[in-house]
Amino acid sequence: MGKTDYFCSSNIKLSTEGAKYYLNEQLLEREEKTGKINYTEPEFELEVSKAASKFVDRSFENIVVLIGAGASVVMTDNNDIDGRYGKTVSMIAQIVFEKLQSGRYQFQYSKSDGDEVDVFPLEQMAADIGYSDKIFDDNSDKLSLSFDLETFLSRLIMYNQFVLEDKKKWKDSQSAIFDIIKLATSYDYEKEVFHHTALINILSQKLSSENKLSVVTTNYDTLIEDAAESMGYTVFDGFSFSSTPHFDDDMFEWHLSKHVSDVKTKENIYKKNVIDLLKIHGSLTWRISKSGENVIRTDKHASGESVMIFPSSDKYMQSYEEPYFELFARFQDLLKRPNTLLLTTGFSFADNHISRMIIQAISHNPSLSTLITDYSLDLDKPNKNWKELKHMLENANSVAFLKATLNKDLTKYLMGYTEGI
């Protein structure tokens, strides 16, 4: 079976094999009167925590955390994904199949509540649009794990531009899929389940008060802003502080401070607990204004079309549209800044347009340190971006990998794991 890596940097590798624990391929042992004793699991976890904490505790001027879809996933005690919260793409695809199977769909986001329309079942759409990959596993009503929702949607969107018959039904079928994706990514923040508050607190406390933590996310859900609100944080998300917040990229340039007068000095004190939030793929709370001129922020259950980049090959081109272009440009600028820490969680590096941006930043910004966290540290997985990041690690770039997930053990590792010691 081989060793399982838990932390990898240019000079430290912590791994396990069965009940044995290794540092740089050397068995971890401690001296006792009776002789050498192998490390226990809690002792090994403490070593992982020390390594991770040392990597991020270096007085960075800027900290950027990239939160991907995996950060919204919650595991049960049986190590299954809890379907009440974040879902994998394959789980969402299965929901799409089930919801469209009857040929009727009732909208909850994209149109007025209760608006029911005729739709095509997923397998019929796949046949008509020329989606050639396998849909079902043999003798199963479950979609095949090889079914690629992103590729399917790419073909469907292209097909809908030229279809001549049943144009409304095809359009409604596409809209229904988008509506299902919104429903599948809309869940409430529960502090007992999600660890977003701890992550925001830990990273914010590593910065001086005049520097804001920057949180970048590909997720549509509202977990970050809900977590921040539960702690009394102020969130700059690119929207104005008005009764109907509208997108204004300049808002990220502002800080909250107050003037303090003294007999000898005059200075500004910056408000603590302030973060920047860049939702680079849009949000359940974003809508086009009635005038069509602005993107506004509202309640996630409000009627109207959400402003979101849906999974498809077209998402790279959409990132050049407003407001995404401004957010991507700002993310890119953050990665260019000196003495910066980038931490990723729940991000698989499958989104090439984001992954290439990060890889280029690592290549050209020698003062950028990157901690990549993932549920698995299989650095040989068939993902060209992972392979390139592994190559950067091997060439002594300031890159490290940590086997951890946000809602399980990441925050314990970052703040110092002491349980059982």
N, C-alpha and C positions, 0 to 999 in steps of 0.2 A: 504493500500500500504506500510506503514511503513516508517521508516526513511532511508535516503540515506546518507551514510558516505562519507566524503570528506577527512578527515585526521584522522589516527589512529596511536597512539604510545602507549607505556606502561602507560603513564599518561595523554594523551590528546586524546579526541575524539570529532571531529567537524562534525556535521551532520545537515541535513535539513529534514523538513517534510512540504510539501506545501510551504507556504511563511514564515514559522517559522524556526529559526536557533538555534542550541543547542551546548553547550560546556559541555562535560561530562554529557549529558542527562538533563542539566539545560537550560531553555530558556534564550537566550541571549537578554538582555534588557539594555537600557541606561536610566539614570535619566534625566528627563526634568522638567521644572517648573510645567508643567501640569500633571506630573506623569511619570511612566515608559513607554517607547516606545520600541517596538520590533526592533531588528536590521534589517537593509536593506540588500539587496543582496551584494552591494559593501562593506559594513562594514563586512559582513561575509567573503567575499573573502579576505579581508585584514587580518582577523584572521587566515585563512588558510595559507596565505602567511607568516605571522609571524611564525606560527608553523613549516612550511616546511623550512623556512630560518634558524630558530634557530637550527633545526636538522642537517643541512648541514654546518653551520657556526661554526665549532669547531676546527679550526686550524689542520685539518688532514694533515698528512705527505704524504699520498697517496690517490688519488681519481681514482676509476675505474667506468666507465659508460658502462653498458651492453645495447646494442641497438638491439631490435628484429624487427620482420617484421612489427609490428604495428606502429613503428616509421616512416615508409615510407608512411603510409596511410594519405590521405588528405580528409577532410570532406567538402562537399558543404554547402551552406547556408540552404539547405533543410535537412541537417543532413544525406545525403547520401554519400557513398564513391565515390570520384572522380576517375573514371576508368583510367584517364591518368597517374596516379601515382601508389603508392603501392596498392596491391590487397590482399584480403584474400585468403586462400587456396581454399575455395569454389568457389570464383570468377575464380581462375586459372583453377580449375577443369572444370568449365563450358566452358571456352575458349578451353581447350583440347577437350572436347566433340564436340564443333562446328567446330574446325579446322580439326578434323579427320573424320567427318561425311561423306564427299564425297568419302573417300577411297583413296584420293591422298593428298600428302603433299609436299610443297616446303620449303626446309631448308634455314635458314638464318644465323645460327650460327654453327651447328655441321658439316656441309659439305659446299662445295663451293656454293656460291649464285647461285640460279637457279636450283640446283639439286633437281628434283622432283621424288618421289618414291611412290609405292603402300603401303598403310597402312590399318590396320583393324580399323573399327569404334570402339569407346570405348565400346559400349554395347556388341558387338560381342566378344571383348577381355575379358570383364568381365565374360561372359558366359563360355568361353573356359578355363579360368584360375581358375574357381571355386570361383569367388568373389560372395559371397552369399547375401551381404546386398542389400537393395533396391537401384535401380539406379535412377528411376524417381518417382516423386510424381504423383498421379493419374491425368490423363487427362492434362499432362503438358509435354512440350519439354525442361523443365529445369531440371537439375540434382537435385536429392533430397538433402536437406541439410544434410542428414545423410550419404551421399556418402563420404567415407574416401579415399582421394587421396593417402595418405601415405600407408594405408593398401593395396590398389589396386596396387600401384607400387611395394610393397614388394612381392606380389604374382606374378606380371608380371616378375620381375627380376628373381625370383626363377624358374618360368615356362620356361623362355628363356634359362636356363642352360640345360634343358632336352628335349626341343621340337625337333621333328624329321622332321616334314613337314613344308614347307614354312618358313624355318629358316631365310632367308634374310628378308622376309616381317615382321616377328615377331621382328627381330632386328631393322629394320627400324622404326617400329611402336613405339618401346621403345625409340629410338633415337629422333623420332619426338616429343614425349611428353617432353623429356628433352629440346629440342630446344624451344618448346612453353613456358616452364617455364623460360628459359633464356630471351626470348622476353618479357614475362610478368613482369620481374623484371628489365628490362633495360629502364630507363627513365632518363632524364637530370635534373640536379640540377637547381632549380629556387629559388633565394633568397627571392622572394616575397611570395613563397608558403611554403617552408620548413624552419624550425627554428633550423637547425643543427648548423649554425654559432653562434647563440646566446647561445646555450647550451655549445658549446666548449669554447666560451669566458668566460661565467659565471664560469664554473668549473675550467678552467685554471687559472683564476685570484685568485682563492682560494688557490693556491699552491705557494710555493717559487720557484724561477727560476730554481733551480737545480733539482726539481722534475717534471717529465713530467706527464701530464694527460694521463691515459691509456683508450683507447676506444676499447671495445670488441664488435663485432657484428656477428650475425648469418646471416646477409643479404648479398646477392650477389651484390647488386647495388653499385654504386660508389658515393653515396650522401655524405658520410663523407669526403672522400678525395677531392671531388670537392668543398665542403663547406670550407675545410681547405685551399685549394689553393686560393679560392676567397679572403681569409683574409691574405694571405701571410704566412701561417703557414708552417712549415717543418714537414713532416710526416715520422716517422720511421715505416714501415709496414713489416719489416722482409726481405726486398729485398735490394740488393746492390745498391749503387749509381754509376751505370755504364750505358753504352749506351744500353745494354740489361740487365736490372735488373734481377738477379736471387735470389732465396730464400736463405737466410743465417740467421738463427735464432740468431746468435751472434750480428746482427745489433741492436737488442733491447738494448744491453748493452752499446751502445755508446751514448754520449751526444755531443752537439755542444757548444763549449766554446772558449774563446780567452784569451791569457795571457796579463795582464795589468801591466806594470812596473810603480813603484812609487819610490820616493826617499827612503821611509822607508819600504815599503811592496811590495811583489809580490803576486798576486792572479789571479785566473781565474774567468772570468765573463761568466755565462751561457747565451746562446741565449734564448730569450723569444719566446713564440709562437711556441713551439715544442710539438708534441704529439706522443704517440705510438698507432698504430692501429693494432689490432689482428682480422683478418677475419677468424673466427674459422670454418666456413663452406665453405671457398673458395670464389672466386670472378669471376665476368664476365671478369676480366682483366687477369686472370691467365691461362697460357697454359703450356703444356709439351714441352720442347725444342725439336728441330729436332733430337738431339742425344738421346733423351729419358732419359737423365741423370739428368736434372734439371727442376724445376718449374720456369718459367720466367713470368715477368709482361709485358703486352703489351696493346695496345688499345682494348677496350672492343668489338669493331667490327671486330677485326682481325680474320682471318680464323683459324681453328684448334679447337681441343677439349678443352673446358674450364675445369679447375680443380675446381670441386664443389662437395659438399656432397648433393645429391638430397634427397627429402623426401622419406624415407622408413625405415623399421625396421632395416635395415642394417647400418644406419648412426652411430649407437653407435660403431660398429666394424670399420667403416671407420675412425673414430676419432683417431684410433690407427695407422693409416698410415701417411706417410710423405705427406705434411708438417703439417697436422692437429695435429699430436701428440705433436709436439714441441709447437704449439700455445696453445693447451689445457693445457699442462704442465705449460706453462708460466702464463696462466690465473689462474690456481690453485695456483701457487706461489704468484701471486699478492694478492689473497684473504687471504693468510696466513700472510701477512706483518702486523706489528703493526700499530695502529692508522690509519686505512684505512676506507674510505667511499666507499661503493658500491651503485650506483644508477642504477636502471633498468627502461627502458622505452620501451614500445612496445613488451615486452617479456611476454608471457602468462604462463610460467613455465610448458608448455606441453612437452617440450624436457626434458625427464627424465635424460639423461646423464649430462646435464648442471645444471638442477635444483638440483640434488643430490649433485653435487659439491658445489653449493652455500649453501645448507642446512648444509652440513658437515662443511663448513668453519664457518658459524654462530655458530655452536655447539662448535667448538674447538678454535676459535679465539675470545676471549672476547673483544678485542679492534677493532673488525670489526663492523661498523655501516652500516645498510642496509636500504635504502629508495626505496621502491617498488612503482612505479607509473603505473597506469592502467586506462583505460577508465571507468572501473567499479570496485567498491570496494565491490563486493559481495564475502565476505570471506567464504561463505558457498557453493560456486559453486562446482560442482562435479569434483574436481581436488585434488588429494591426496597431491600434493606439496603445494598448497594454504592452505589446511587444516593444514599441518604441520607448515607452516610459521605463520599461525594464532595462533597455539599453542605456538610457540616461542614468539610471541608478548605478549600473555597472561601470559607468564612466565618471563616477564621483560627482555627479550633479547633486545639488541639495534636494534630493527626492527621497521620501520614505513611504513605506506601505505598512498599514496596520490592519490586521484582521479584526474588524469590529463593526457593529451596526448601531445606528443612533439610538434606537429604542431598547437596546439591550445593554451593551457594555462600553460603548465609546466614551461616555461622560465619566465613567468610573476610571478608565485608563487615563483620561486627560487631567483629572483632578487628584489622582493618586489612589490606587486601589489598595485598600488595607483590610478588606473583609477576610477573616479567617487567619490573619497573621498575628 
